[in-house]
Amino acid sequence: MNHVGTFAGLPEGLRDFGFYVGGVWHAAGDRPQSVRHSPGHGLPVTRIALCDVADLDAAIETARAAFRSRAWSGASGADRATVLLAVARGIRDRLEEFAYWETLETGKPITQARAEMADAAGHYEYAAGVARTLHGDSFNNLGDDMFGIVTREPVGVVGVITPWNFPFIVLAERLPYILAAGNSVVIKPSELTSATTLILADILAASGLPAGIYNVVTGLGESVGQAMAEHPGIDMISFTGSSRVGEKVMVAAARNFKKVALELGGKNPQIVFADADLHDAADGVVFGLCHNAGQCCVSGSRLIVEETIAERFEALLVEKFSRVRTGDCLDPATQFGAIVSDAHQQKILGYIRSGQEEGARLVCGGDTLPIGNGRYVAPTLLADVKNSMRVARDEIFGPVLSLITFRDFDEALELANDTPYGLAASIWTKDIDKGIRAMRSVQAGRTWVNTTIAGGPEQAIGGFKQSGLGRETGVLGVQEYTEVKSVHIALGKRKHWVA
Protein backbone atom coordinates (compact mmCIF):
# COMPACT_ATOMS: atom_id res chain seq x y z
CA MET A 1 0.00 0.00 0.00
CA ASN A 2 1.10 3.57 -0.65
CA HIS A 3 0.93 5.40 2.70
CA VAL A 4 0.42 9.17 2.78
CA GLY A 5 0.99 11.48 5.74
CA THR A 6 -1.31 12.48 8.57
CA PHE A 7 -3.62 15.48 8.45
CA ALA A 8 -4.40 17.81 11.32
CA GLY A 9 -8.01 18.79 11.85
CA LEU A 10 -9.69 16.68 14.53
CA PRO A 11 -12.44 18.36 16.58
CA GLU A 12 -11.79 19.54 20.10
CA GLY A 13 -14.20 17.57 22.27
CA LEU A 14 -17.54 16.00 21.41
CA ARG A 15 -20.26 17.54 19.31
CA ASP A 16 -23.59 16.96 21.06
CA PHE A 17 -26.79 16.35 19.12
CA GLY A 18 -30.33 16.07 20.36
CA PHE A 19 -33.13 14.96 18.08
CA TYR A 20 -35.46 16.95 15.84
CA VAL A 21 -39.27 16.84 15.82
CA GLY A 22 -41.80 19.42 14.65
CA GLY A 23 -39.18 21.97 13.64
CA VAL A 24 -37.77 21.98 17.20
CA TRP A 25 -34.50 20.63 18.60
CA HIS A 26 -34.97 18.41 21.65
CA ALA A 27 -32.15 17.79 24.12
CA ALA A 28 -31.28 14.27 25.20
CA GLY A 29 -32.36 15.06 28.76
CA ASP A 30 -32.40 11.91 30.85
CA ARG A 31 -32.39 9.61 27.82
CA PRO A 32 -29.41 7.30 27.31
CA GLN A 33 -26.81 8.62 24.90
CA SER A 34 -24.40 7.05 22.47
CA VAL A 35 -20.89 8.32 21.75
CA ARG A 36 -19.41 7.75 18.31
CA HIS A 37 -15.66 7.14 18.02
CA SER A 38 -14.18 7.99 14.64
CA PRO A 39 -13.21 4.75 12.84
CA GLY A 40 -10.23 6.50 11.29
CA HIS A 41 -8.84 7.92 14.53
CA GLY A 42 -10.25 6.04 17.49
CA LEU A 43 -11.31 9.31 19.15
CA PRO A 44 -14.82 10.28 20.36
CA VAL A 45 -16.36 12.83 18.00
CA THR A 46 -20.18 12.92 18.37
CA ARG A 47 -22.87 12.09 20.92
CA ILE A 48 -26.55 11.47 20.17
CA ALA A 49 -29.69 10.75 22.17
CA LEU A 50 -31.05 7.21 22.15
CA CYS A 51 -34.75 7.88 21.74
CA ASP A 52 -37.48 5.47 22.72
CA VAL A 53 -40.82 4.41 21.29
CA ALA A 54 -42.60 7.31 23.02
CA ASP A 55 -40.35 9.73 21.12
CA LEU A 56 -41.14 7.90 17.89
CA ASP A 57 -44.88 8.08 18.61
CA ALA A 58 -44.61 11.84 19.11
CA ALA A 59 -42.64 12.28 15.89
CA ILE A 60 -45.16 10.26 13.88
CA GLU A 61 -48.08 12.19 15.36
CA THR A 62 -46.33 15.45 14.48
CA ALA A 63 -45.61 14.26 10.92
CA ARG A 64 -49.24 13.17 10.53
CA ALA A 65 -50.56 16.54 11.70
CA ALA A 66 -48.19 18.36 9.34
CA PHE A 67 -49.31 16.18 6.45
CA ARG A 68 -52.98 16.78 7.18
CA SER A 69 -52.42 20.54 7.42
CA ARG A 70 -51.84 20.53 3.64
CA ALA A 71 -49.04 23.09 4.06
CA TRP A 72 -46.78 20.74 2.10
CA SER A 73 -49.00 17.97 0.76
CA GLY A 74 -51.27 20.61 -0.77
CA ALA A 75 -48.48 22.82 -2.10
CA SER A 76 -47.91 23.17 -5.81
CA GLY A 77 -45.10 21.39 -7.55
CA ALA A 78 -43.51 24.78 -8.20
CA ASP A 79 -43.53 25.65 -4.49
CA ARG A 80 -42.02 22.28 -3.57
CA ALA A 81 -39.37 22.74 -6.24
CA THR A 82 -38.42 26.15 -4.83
CA VAL A 83 -37.76 24.59 -1.43
CA LEU A 84 -35.80 21.65 -2.84
CA LEU A 85 -33.57 23.96 -4.88
CA ALA A 86 -32.91 26.05 -1.78
CA VAL A 87 -31.92 22.87 0.08
CA ALA A 88 -29.44 22.03 -2.68
CA ARG A 89 -27.89 25.49 -2.36
CA GLY A 90 -27.71 25.09 1.42
CA ILE A 91 -25.88 21.78 1.09
CA ARG A 92 -23.40 23.25 -1.37
CA ASP A 93 -22.84 26.27 0.89
CA ARG A 94 -22.02 23.99 3.82
CA LEU A 95 -20.43 21.18 1.84
CA GLU A 96 -17.17 21.19 3.79
CA GLU A 97 -19.02 20.95 7.10
CA PHE A 98 -21.11 18.03 5.92
CA ALA A 99 -18.09 16.23 4.46
CA TYR A 100 -16.07 16.75 7.65
CA TRP A 101 -18.64 15.17 9.98
CA GLU A 102 -19.42 12.42 7.47
CA THR A 103 -15.74 11.51 7.36
CA LEU A 104 -15.34 11.57 11.12
CA GLU A 105 -18.32 9.30 11.75
CA THR A 106 -17.97 6.87 8.83
CA GLY A 107 -14.19 6.75 8.37
CA LYS A 108 -14.43 7.33 4.60
CA PRO A 109 -11.81 9.53 2.89
CA ILE A 110 -12.62 13.25 2.97
CA THR A 111 -12.39 13.50 -0.84
CA GLN A 112 -15.02 10.78 -1.21
CA ALA A 113 -17.22 12.50 1.37
CA ARG A 114 -16.99 15.80 -0.50
CA ALA A 115 -18.03 14.10 -3.74
CA GLU A 116 -20.99 12.47 -2.01
CA MET A 117 -22.16 15.81 -0.60
CA ALA A 118 -22.05 17.40 -4.06
CA ASP A 119 -23.91 14.42 -5.52
CA ALA A 120 -26.50 14.72 -2.74
CA ALA A 121 -27.19 18.34 -3.71
CA GLY A 122 -27.71 17.15 -7.27
CA HIS A 123 -30.49 14.82 -6.13
CA TYR A 124 -32.39 17.74 -4.60
CA GLU A 125 -31.98 19.71 -7.83
CA TYR A 126 -33.22 16.82 -9.94
CA ALA A 127 -36.16 16.07 -7.63
CA ALA A 128 -37.18 19.73 -7.88
CA GLY A 129 -37.67 19.22 -11.60
CA VAL A 130 -39.72 16.06 -11.06
CA ALA A 131 -41.87 17.89 -8.50
CA ARG A 132 -42.91 20.30 -11.24
CA THR A 133 -43.58 17.60 -13.83
CA LEU A 134 -45.25 14.93 -11.68
CA HIS A 135 -48.73 14.36 -13.10
CA GLY A 136 -51.57 11.93 -13.50
CA ASP A 137 -53.40 10.97 -16.66
CA SER A 138 -56.76 11.43 -18.36
CA PHE A 139 -58.99 9.10 -20.37
CA ASN A 140 -61.12 10.75 -23.01
CA ASN A 141 -62.00 7.42 -24.62
CA LEU A 142 -64.78 6.32 -22.28
CA GLY A 143 -67.62 7.70 -24.37
CA ASP A 144 -69.63 10.91 -24.15
CA ASP A 145 -71.13 9.95 -20.79
CA MET A 146 -67.90 9.35 -18.86
CA PHE A 147 -64.55 11.04 -18.32
CA GLY A 148 -61.68 9.35 -16.51
CA ILE A 149 -58.67 10.73 -14.67
CA VAL A 150 -55.84 9.13 -12.72
CA THR A 151 -54.15 11.14 -10.00
CA ARG A 152 -50.94 10.61 -8.09
CA GLU A 153 -51.21 11.60 -4.44
CA PRO A 154 -48.62 11.52 -1.65
CA VAL A 155 -48.62 8.33 0.44
CA GLY A 156 -48.67 10.25 3.74
CA VAL A 157 -46.11 9.69 6.50
CA VAL A 158 -43.00 7.88 5.30
CA GLY A 159 -40.58 6.24 7.70
CA VAL A 160 -36.98 6.16 6.45
CA ILE A 161 -34.27 3.99 8.00
CA THR A 162 -30.81 4.77 6.64
CA PRO A 163 -27.52 2.82 6.97
CA TRP A 164 -24.22 3.69 8.61
CA ASN A 165 -22.05 3.41 5.50
CA PHE A 166 -23.58 6.15 3.30
CA PRO A 167 -25.84 8.12 5.65
CA PHE A 168 -26.12 11.34 3.64
CA ILE A 169 -26.11 10.17 0.02
CA VAL A 170 -28.54 7.32 0.75
CA LEU A 171 -30.85 9.84 2.42
CA ALA A 172 -30.47 12.10 -0.64
CA GLU A 173 -31.50 9.21 -2.89
CA ARG A 174 -34.80 9.11 -0.99
CA LEU A 175 -35.71 12.28 0.90
CA PRO A 176 -35.98 14.83 -1.96
CA TYR A 177 -38.11 12.39 -3.96
CA ILE A 178 -40.34 11.70 -0.95
CA LEU A 179 -40.71 15.44 -0.42
CA ALA A 180 -41.28 16.12 -4.12
CA ALA A 181 -44.32 13.83 -3.91
CA GLY A 182 -45.71 15.85 -0.96
CA ASN A 183 -45.12 13.45 1.92
CA SER A 184 -43.93 14.09 5.47
CA VAL A 185 -41.11 11.97 6.92
CA VAL A 186 -39.71 10.49 10.08
CA ILE A 187 -36.05 9.52 9.72
CA LYS A 188 -34.21 6.95 11.83
CA PRO A 189 -30.52 7.26 10.92
CA SER A 190 -27.98 4.72 12.07
CA GLU A 191 -26.93 5.41 15.64
CA LEU A 192 -23.33 5.21 14.38
CA THR A 193 -23.59 7.97 11.77
CA SER A 194 -26.41 10.38 12.60
CA ALA A 195 -24.64 13.75 12.43
CA THR A 196 -25.24 14.84 8.82
CA THR A 197 -28.91 13.79 8.91
CA LEU A 198 -29.37 16.02 11.94
CA ILE A 199 -27.41 18.96 10.51
CA LEU A 200 -29.65 18.81 7.43
CA ALA A 201 -32.66 19.76 9.59
CA ASP A 202 -31.48 23.35 9.87
CA ILE A 203 -31.01 23.65 6.10
CA LEU A 204 -34.48 22.26 5.41
CA ALA A 205 -36.06 24.72 7.87
CA ALA A 206 -34.10 27.65 6.44
CA SER A 207 -35.15 26.62 2.92
CA GLY A 208 -38.84 26.97 3.77
CA LEU A 209 -39.92 23.39 4.49
CA PRO A 210 -42.88 23.63 6.88
CA ALA A 211 -42.32 22.49 10.46
CA GLY A 212 -43.25 18.87 11.11
CA ILE A 213 -42.55 17.63 7.59
CA TYR A 214 -38.99 16.51 8.45
CA ASN A 215 -38.42 14.73 11.75
CA VAL A 216 -35.35 12.83 12.98
CA VAL A 217 -35.56 10.32 15.82
CA THR A 218 -32.16 8.92 16.74
CA GLY A 219 -31.86 5.53 18.38
CA LEU A 220 -31.20 1.83 17.96
CA GLY A 221 -32.55 -0.29 15.14
CA GLU A 222 -33.84 -3.07 17.36
CA SER A 223 -36.02 -0.63 19.29
CA VAL A 224 -36.84 2.52 17.30
CA GLY A 225 -36.30 1.00 13.86
CA GLN A 226 -38.40 -2.07 14.57
CA ALA A 227 -41.16 0.05 16.12
CA MET A 228 -41.17 2.25 13.02
CA ALA A 229 -41.64 -0.76 10.74
CA GLU A 230 -44.55 -1.98 12.90
CA HIS A 231 -46.16 1.41 13.56
CA PRO A 232 -49.70 1.84 12.18
CA GLY A 233 -49.09 5.60 11.86
CA ILE A 234 -46.40 5.04 9.22
CA ASP A 235 -47.92 4.69 5.74
CA MET A 236 -44.75 3.54 3.99
CA ILE A 237 -41.34 2.37 5.14
CA SER A 238 -38.06 2.84 3.25
CA PHE A 239 -35.20 0.71 4.54
CA THR A 240 -31.62 0.43 3.34
CA GLY A 241 -29.43 -2.25 4.90
CA SER A 242 -28.82 -5.97 5.05
CA SER A 243 -31.19 -8.53 3.54
CA ARG A 244 -31.52 -10.17 6.96
CA VAL A 245 -32.84 -7.00 8.59
CA GLY A 246 -34.82 -6.14 5.47
CA GLU A 247 -36.74 -9.38 5.90
CA LYS A 248 -37.66 -8.34 9.45
CA VAL A 249 -38.83 -4.94 8.21
CA MET A 250 -40.95 -6.57 5.54
CA VAL A 251 -42.57 -8.97 8.02
CA ALA A 252 -43.29 -6.13 10.46
CA ALA A 253 -44.75 -3.95 7.71
CA ALA A 254 -47.00 -6.79 6.56
CA ARG A 255 -48.90 -6.68 9.84
CA ASN A 256 -50.63 -3.45 8.77
CA PHE A 257 -50.04 -3.74 5.00
CA LYS A 258 -47.84 -0.65 4.69
CA LYS A 259 -45.90 -0.11 1.50
CA VAL A 260 -42.19 -0.95 1.63
CA ALA A 261 -39.17 0.13 -0.37
CA LEU A 262 -36.08 -1.96 0.33
CA GLU A 263 -32.50 -1.64 -0.89
CA LEU A 264 -30.68 -4.62 0.56
CA GLY A 265 -27.49 -6.64 0.24
CA GLY A 266 -25.45 -7.63 -2.77
CA LYS A 267 -22.70 -10.02 -3.83
CA ASN A 268 -22.01 -8.23 -7.03
CA PRO A 269 -20.12 -9.76 -9.97
CA GLN A 270 -17.45 -8.01 -11.99
CA ILE A 271 -17.23 -9.97 -15.25
CA VAL A 272 -13.97 -9.46 -17.15
CA PHE A 273 -13.80 -10.92 -20.64
CA ALA A 274 -10.47 -11.57 -22.37
CA ASP A 275 -11.14 -8.86 -24.96
CA ALA A 276 -11.53 -6.12 -22.33
CA ASP A 277 -9.10 -3.26 -21.90
CA LEU A 278 -7.39 -5.02 -18.99
CA HIS A 279 -5.77 -1.90 -17.54
CA ASP A 280 -9.11 -0.11 -17.48
CA ALA A 281 -10.83 -3.17 -16.05
CA ALA A 282 -8.18 -3.62 -13.34
CA ASP A 283 -8.51 0.02 -12.34
CA GLY A 284 -12.29 -0.30 -12.21
CA VAL A 285 -12.19 -3.51 -10.19
CA VAL A 286 -9.79 -2.00 -7.65
CA PHE A 287 -11.92 1.14 -7.36
CA GLY A 288 -15.08 -0.95 -7.00
CA LEU A 289 -13.53 -2.92 -4.15
CA CYS A 290 -11.77 -0.07 -2.35
CA HIS A 291 -14.63 2.43 -2.55
CA ASN A 292 -15.72 3.02 1.04
CA ALA A 293 -13.29 0.25 2.05
CA GLY A 294 -15.64 -2.29 0.51
CA GLN A 295 -18.41 -1.30 2.93
CA CYS A 296 -20.73 -0.68 0.01
CA CYS A 297 -23.79 -2.66 -1.06
CA VAL A 298 -22.87 -2.32 -4.75
CA SER A 299 -19.19 -3.19 -4.22
CA GLY A 300 -17.91 -5.51 -6.95
CA SER A 301 -16.55 -8.15 -4.58
CA ARG A 302 -16.99 -11.21 -6.82
CA LEU A 303 -14.50 -11.07 -9.71
CA ILE A 304 -15.33 -13.43 -12.59
CA VAL A 305 -12.41 -13.51 -15.09
CA GLU A 306 -11.93 -15.40 -18.34
CA GLU A 307 -9.35 -18.05 -17.53
CA THR A 308 -7.05 -17.26 -20.49
CA ILE A 309 -6.20 -13.87 -18.95
CA ALA A 310 -6.60 -14.71 -15.25
CA GLU A 311 -2.90 -14.84 -14.41
CA ARG A 312 -2.13 -11.57 -16.19
CA PHE A 313 -5.15 -9.85 -14.69
CA GLU A 314 -4.21 -11.03 -11.20
CA ALA A 315 -0.77 -9.41 -11.61
CA LEU A 316 -2.37 -6.15 -12.77
CA LEU A 317 -4.60 -6.11 -9.69
CA VAL A 318 -1.69 -6.64 -7.32
CA GLU A 319 0.17 -3.77 -8.94
CA LYS A 320 -2.89 -1.51 -8.70
CA PHE A 321 -3.55 -2.44 -5.07
CA SER A 322 0.05 -1.58 -4.20
CA ARG A 323 -0.51 2.00 -5.34
CA VAL A 324 -3.79 2.70 -3.51
CA ARG A 325 -3.03 5.65 -1.24
CA THR A 326 -3.79 5.01 2.43
CA GLY A 327 -3.50 7.34 5.40
CA ASP A 328 -5.49 9.67 7.62
CA CYS A 329 -9.02 9.82 6.23
CA LEU A 330 -9.03 13.62 6.67
CA ASP A 331 -6.07 13.94 4.29
CA PRO A 332 -7.32 14.79 0.77
CA ALA A 333 -4.65 12.48 -0.70
CA THR A 334 -6.10 9.40 1.00
CA GLN A 335 -8.11 7.03 -1.22
CA PHE A 336 -8.95 4.21 1.19
CA GLY A 337 -11.06 4.48 4.33
CA ALA A 338 -11.48 2.84 7.71
CA ILE A 339 -13.67 -0.01 8.99
CA VAL A 340 -16.82 0.94 10.88
CA SER A 341 -16.27 -1.04 14.12
CA ASP A 342 -14.03 -3.54 15.88
CA ALA A 343 -16.66 -6.26 15.50
CA HIS A 344 -16.97 -5.64 11.76
CA GLN A 345 -13.20 -5.67 11.32
CA GLN A 346 -13.02 -9.06 13.03
CA LYS A 347 -15.83 -10.32 10.80
CA ILE A 348 -13.89 -9.31 7.67
CA LEU A 349 -10.68 -10.92 8.89
CA GLY A 350 -12.65 -14.05 9.77
CA TYR A 351 -13.92 -14.32 6.20
CA ILE A 352 -10.36 -14.01 4.88
CA ARG A 353 -9.29 -16.91 7.12
CA SER A 354 -12.38 -18.90 6.11
CA GLY A 355 -11.60 -18.44 2.44
CA GLN A 356 -8.09 -19.79 2.86
CA GLU A 357 -9.36 -22.73 4.91
CA GLU A 358 -11.75 -23.60 2.05
CA GLY A 359 -8.88 -23.60 -0.44
CA ALA A 360 -8.60 -20.02 -1.71
CA ARG A 361 -5.12 -18.62 -2.30
CA LEU A 362 -4.20 -15.35 -0.59
CA VAL A 363 -2.62 -13.16 -3.27
CA CYS A 364 -2.30 -9.88 -1.34
CA GLY A 365 -3.62 -8.14 1.75
CA GLY A 366 -5.22 -10.32 4.37
CA ASP A 367 -4.44 -8.28 7.47
CA THR A 368 -4.94 -4.92 9.16
CA LEU A 369 -3.11 -1.74 8.23
CA PRO A 370 -1.31 0.26 10.97
CA ILE A 371 -2.61 3.80 10.39
CA GLY A 372 -2.69 5.85 13.58
CA ASN A 373 -5.33 4.67 16.01
CA GLY A 374 -7.83 3.82 13.26
CA ARG A 375 -9.24 0.51 12.02
CA TYR A 376 -8.10 -0.45 8.54
CA VAL A 377 -8.06 -3.74 6.64
CA ALA A 378 -5.75 -4.01 3.64
CA PRO A 379 -7.44 -4.61 0.27
CA THR A 380 -7.37 -8.37 -0.07
CA LEU A 381 -7.35 -10.59 -3.16
CA LEU A 382 -8.26 -14.26 -2.87
CA ALA A 383 -7.71 -16.39 -5.99
CA ASP A 384 -8.65 -19.98 -6.89
CA VAL A 385 -12.09 -19.30 -5.43
CA LYS A 386 -15.05 -21.54 -6.20
CA ASN A 387 -18.52 -20.01 -6.35
CA SER A 388 -19.62 -22.40 -3.60
CA MET A 389 -17.21 -20.93 -1.02
CA ARG A 390 -18.51 -18.62 1.73
CA VAL A 391 -16.30 -15.78 0.48
CA ALA A 392 -18.13 -16.02 -2.85
CA ARG A 393 -21.62 -16.45 -1.37
CA ASP A 394 -21.81 -14.13 1.64
CA GLU A 395 -21.83 -10.34 1.64
CA ILE A 396 -18.59 -9.69 3.53
CA PHE A 397 -18.99 -5.90 3.37
CA GLY A 398 -15.28 -5.24 3.38
CA PRO A 399 -12.30 -4.95 0.99
CA VAL A 400 -12.13 -8.65 0.09
CA LEU A 401 -12.13 -9.65 -3.59
CA SER A 402 -12.80 -13.25 -4.65
CA LEU A 403 -11.39 -14.25 -8.06
CA ILE A 404 -13.28 -16.96 -9.98
CA THR A 405 -12.44 -18.03 -13.53
CA PHE A 406 -14.70 -18.99 -16.44
CA ARG A 407 -14.21 -20.62 -19.85
CA ASP A 408 -16.96 -19.13 -22.04
CA PHE A 409 -19.79 -16.60 -22.10
CA ASP A 410 -22.47 -18.97 -20.84
CA GLU A 411 -20.41 -20.06 -17.85
CA ALA A 412 -19.62 -16.41 -17.01
CA LEU A 413 -23.30 -15.50 -16.83
CA GLU A 414 -24.19 -18.70 -14.99
CA LEU A 415 -21.60 -17.84 -12.31
CA ALA A 416 -22.69 -14.20 -12.18
CA ASN A 417 -26.33 -15.13 -11.59
CA ASP A 418 -25.63 -18.00 -9.18
CA THR A 419 -26.39 -15.93 -6.09
CA PRO A 420 -29.52 -15.03 -4.11
CA TYR A 421 -28.64 -11.36 -4.62
CA GLY A 422 -29.25 -9.14 -7.64
CA LEU A 423 -28.21 -5.61 -6.72
CA ALA A 424 -25.42 -4.69 -9.15
CA ALA A 425 -23.04 -6.05 -11.77
CA SER A 426 -20.18 -4.77 -13.91
CA ILE A 427 -19.19 -6.09 -17.34
CA TRP A 428 -15.82 -5.42 -18.98
CA THR A 429 -15.46 -6.02 -22.73
CA LYS A 430 -14.60 -4.09 -25.90
CA ASP A 431 -17.13 -6.17 -27.88
CA ILE A 432 -20.35 -4.13 -27.80
CA ASP A 433 -22.46 -7.11 -28.90
CA LYS A 434 -21.07 -9.21 -26.06
CA GLY A 435 -21.52 -6.36 -23.59
CA ILE A 436 -25.19 -5.90 -24.49
CA ARG A 437 -25.83 -9.66 -24.41
CA ALA A 438 -24.28 -9.85 -20.96
CA MET A 439 -26.15 -6.77 -19.77
CA ARG A 440 -29.45 -8.33 -20.86
CA SER A 441 -28.64 -11.66 -19.21
CA VAL A 442 -27.23 -10.59 -15.86
CA GLN A 443 -29.75 -10.42 -13.01
CA ALA A 444 -28.94 -7.08 -11.38
CA GLY A 445 -30.89 -3.88 -10.87
CA ARG A 446 -27.85 -1.70 -11.49
CA THR A 447 -25.58 -2.82 -14.31
CA TRP A 448 -22.48 -1.12 -15.66
CA VAL A 449 -20.53 -1.80 -18.85
CA ASN A 450 -16.85 -0.79 -18.82
CA THR A 451 -17.33 1.17 -15.61
CA THR A 452 -18.56 0.57 -12.06
CA ILE A 453 -20.36 2.45 -9.28
CA ALA A 454 -21.34 5.24 -11.66
CA GLY A 455 -24.56 7.17 -12.12
CA GLY A 456 -26.64 10.08 -10.97
CA PRO A 457 -30.20 11.03 -10.07
CA GLU A 458 -31.69 10.53 -13.52
CA GLN A 459 -31.95 6.72 -13.52
CA ALA A 460 -33.77 4.59 -10.97
CA ILE A 461 -31.85 2.27 -8.64
CA GLY A 462 -32.89 -0.91 -6.86
CA GLY A 463 -32.34 -4.64 -6.75
CA PHE A 464 -33.51 -7.96 -8.16
CA LYS A 465 -34.16 -11.10 -6.09
CA GLN A 466 -33.13 -10.74 -2.42
CA SER A 467 -31.53 -7.36 -3.03
CA GLY A 468 -34.70 -5.36 -2.58
CA LEU A 469 -38.09 -4.12 -3.64
CA GLY A 470 -39.10 -0.90 -5.37
CA ARG A 471 -37.00 1.78 -7.02
CA GLU A 472 -35.38 4.97 -5.78
CA THR A 473 -34.28 8.11 -7.69
CA GLY A 474 -35.30 9.17 -11.17
CA VAL A 475 -38.95 9.78 -12.00
CA LEU A 476 -39.76 6.35 -10.54
CA GLY A 477 -38.21 7.51 -7.27
CA VAL A 478 -41.00 10.08 -6.85
CA GLN A 479 -43.73 7.82 -8.17
CA GLU A 480 -42.68 5.16 -5.64
CA TYR A 481 -43.90 7.43 -2.85
CA THR A 482 -47.31 8.16 -4.34
CA GLU A 483 -50.67 6.45 -4.34
CA VAL A 484 -52.54 6.14 -7.63
CA LYS A 485 -56.23 7.06 -7.62
CA SER A 486 -58.50 6.17 -10.53
CA VAL A 487 -61.52 8.45 -10.95
CA HIS A 488 -64.60 8.13 -13.18
CA ILE A 489 -66.73 11.24 -13.69
CA ALA A 490 -70.20 10.74 -15.12
CA LEU A 491 -71.41 13.41 -17.54
CA GLY A 492 -75.00 14.37 -18.27
CA LYS A 493 -78.13 12.91 -16.71
CA ARG A 494 -77.86 9.42 -15.26
CA LYS A 495 -79.80 6.59 -16.92
CA HIS A 496 -81.68 5.19 -13.92
CA TRP A 497 -81.10 1.55 -13.07
CA VAL A 498 -84.36 1.33 -11.12
CA ALA A 499 -87.34 2.02 -13.37
C-alpha positions, 0 to 999 in steps of 0.5 A, a space after each residue: 500500500 502507498 501510505 500518505 501522511 497524517 492530516 491535522 483537523 480533529 475536533 476539540 471535544 464531542 459535538 452533542 446532538 439532540 433529536 429533531 421533531 416538529 421543527 424543534 430541537 430536543 435535548 437528550 435530557 435523561 435519555 441514554 446517549 451514544 458516543 461515536 468514536 471515529 473509525 479513522 482515529 479512534 477518538 470520540 467525535 459525536 454524541 446522540 440521544 437514544 430515543 425510545 418508542 414514546 419519542 417515535 410516537 410523538 414524531 409520527 403524530 407530528 408528521 401526521 398533523 403536518 401532512 394533514 395541514 396541507 401546508 406541504 401535501 397541498 403545495 404546488 409542484 412549483 412551491 415544492 421545487 423552490 424549497 428543494 432547490 434552496 436545500 441544494 444550495 444550502 448543502 453546497 454552501 455547507 459542503 465542507 461541514 457536511 463532508 467533515 462530519 461524514 468523514 469523522 463518523 464513517 471513516 471514509 476519505 474526505 475526498 469521497 465525502 466531498 463528492 458524495 455531498 455534491 452528488 446529494 445536492 444534485 439529487 435535490 436539484 433533480 427532484 425539484 424538476 420532477 416535483 414540477 412535472 409529476 402528473 396523473 393521466 386522463 382518459 377521453 376514450 370512455 364515451 360521451 357519458 364518462 370522463 376518466 382521470 388518474 391522479 398521483 397523491 402523496 402516500 402520507 407519513 413515510 418512515 426512512 431507516 438509513 444505513 451507517 455506511 452512506 448516511 447522507 447520500 442514501 438519504 439524498 436518494 430518498 428524501 428529496 423524492 419523498 418530499 417532491 411527492 408531498 409526503 412528510 417523513 420520520 427519519 431513523 438514521 444509524 446510531 453510528 452515523 447520525 450527524 449529517 442527517 441532523 445537521 440537514 434539519 437546519 437547512 431544510 427549515 431555512 429553505 422553507 420546508 414547513 415544520 413537522 414535515 422533516 423529523 429525525 428520531 435517533 436511536 437503535 434499530 432493534 427498538 426505534 427501527 423495529 417500532 417504526 416498521 410496525 407502527 400503524 401511523 407510518 404509511 410507507 417504510 423505506 429501509 436500506 441495509 442488510 437482507 436479513 434486517 430487510 426481511 424483518 422490516 418486511 414482516 413487520 410492515 405486513 402486519 398493517 399492510 404498509 408499502 415498503 421500499 427496500 435496498 438490501 445486500 449484494 454479492 455483485 459480480 465483476 465480469 472481465 472478458 479476455 477482450 476487455 481493456 485489462 488496464 481499465 478493467 483492473 482500475 475499475 475492479 480495484 476502485 469498486 472494491 476499495 470504494 468506502 473500504 468495501 463497505 458498500 452494497 454495490 461493491 464488486 466483490 466477486 471477480 469473474 475472469 476469463 481463464 485465459 487472462 486470469 494470471 495476467 489480470 491477477 498481476 495487474 490487480 496486485 500492482 494496482 492495489 500496491 498504489 492505492 493511497 492510504 492514510 489519515 481519512 481527513 487527508 485529501 490524498 487518501 483514497 482508502 477508508 477505515 472499517 466501521 467497528 471492531 466487530 466488523 473488522 473481526 468479521 472481515 478478517 474471519 472471512 479471509 481466514 475462512 476463504 483460505 481454509 476452504 482452499 482459496 489462495 491469498 494473493 495480497 492483503 489479508 491483514 490490518 493496516 497500521 494507520 494511527 489509532 484507526 481501524 483499517 483492513 488491507 485490500 485483499 485478493 483471494 484467488 482460486 475461489 469456487 462459487 460455492 465458497 462462503 467468500 463467494 456467497 456471503 456479503 462480507 462488506 469489506 475490501 475482500 475480492 474473490 477471483 473466480 475463472 470462467 471458460 466461455 460466455 455462458 459459464 460467465 453469466 451462470 456464475 454471475 447469476 448463481 447468487 440469491 442477490 441481484 443488486 449490481 453487476 459490472 461487465 468489462 469487454 470491448 465487444 459491444 455485442 457481447 456487452 449488451 448480451 451480458 447486460 441483458 442476461 445478468 440479473 442485477 438492478 444496477 448494471 455497468 458496462 466498462 465502468 462501475 459504481 457510476 450514475 446520478 439522479 436521472 436513472 432509478 436504482 434498486 435490486 432484483 431477487 433478495 436485493 430489494 423491492 421498489 426503485 429509488 431516484 429518477 422519475 420512478 423515485 418520486 412515483 414510488 412514494 405516491 398512491 394512484 387514484 383512478 376516478 370516473 366522472 359521469 357526464 350528463 343525466 344518469 340513466 336510472 337503473 331502477 325504473 
